[in-house]
């Protein structure tokens, strides 16, 4: 099944009838229109304001890869609790260290209301993490013991993100925006050592909406320097497969949509080895994990079983013009996540 053609992004994701615009977009909505959204429960009754408030979820993630280090940083506001982490992976030592924060009712968290403008930030102990969004360009600031960063994640000229809104569950929706193979500019110091950024690449994820109470997903992300240029890949399964999907590759900034993705691995017997392909035959990859950022939270009414793997991708990807790109032990991420939120 071919992906539907994208439409121009609406200024407000919510239409005049109080419902979401669905589909792939060219561009970024200025407003998610959460206040204008008319939310119904499973029995077609208008949801109370407290149910609407508690059912809205939002999270943002940035990945930076340099020749020496990989950084993953996330901020999530899920009403009942605010969660954030920042990990540093030393490629040479295969060593992962992290800081993290969990606060009830997202106290101290600020989440950007728009995927196009605003800031998301958290300060805890002596650490500070902040994302600033402006016209599709993300700024990242980190102040921690190991990392000091003031970075700008810049797409190539005319490069478009993956911007998608899909129906979720009975009456909810999910907006997802991602962009890979972004250039990195600014200052990055790790363990008091300034880091060169000429070969650094980055990606981001902005996701928000009225998601399923229980959900799970598999995800893969690559930012790679190839002989043909900068390649980015985003593949996912579990959230946005309702008429469209979020599977996209970028080559030197040009966006190419891909078919639905399969993630084949055995969570109990061989969780470090994955086979990943798309139904259109254009992605055929293997993944071998080297390290893992994982966390299990069980509060009864809230649960999270999170694994984000760092490892090597090998295999082939074919763009929309029929050009094949070969990967051989290129570093990237996969994720296996269950959430009850």
Secondary structure, DSSP 8 states (H G I E B T S, - for coil): ------EE--SBSB-TTS-B--EEEES--SB--TTT---B-TTS-B--HHHHHHHEEEEEEEEEE-SSEEEEEEEEE-SSEEEEEEEEEETTTTEEEEEEEEEETTTT-B--S-SSEEEEEEEETTEEEEEEEETTEEEEEEESSSEEEEEEEE--TT---EEEEEEETTTEEEEEEEEEEEEEEEEEEETTEE---TT-EEEEEEEEEE--SEEEEEEEEEEEEETTEEEEEEEEESSS-SS----EEEETTEEEE---EEEEEETTTEEEEEEEEETTS-EEEEEEEEEEEEEEEE-SS-EEEEEEEEEEEEEEEE-TTS-EEEEEEEEEEEEEEEEE-
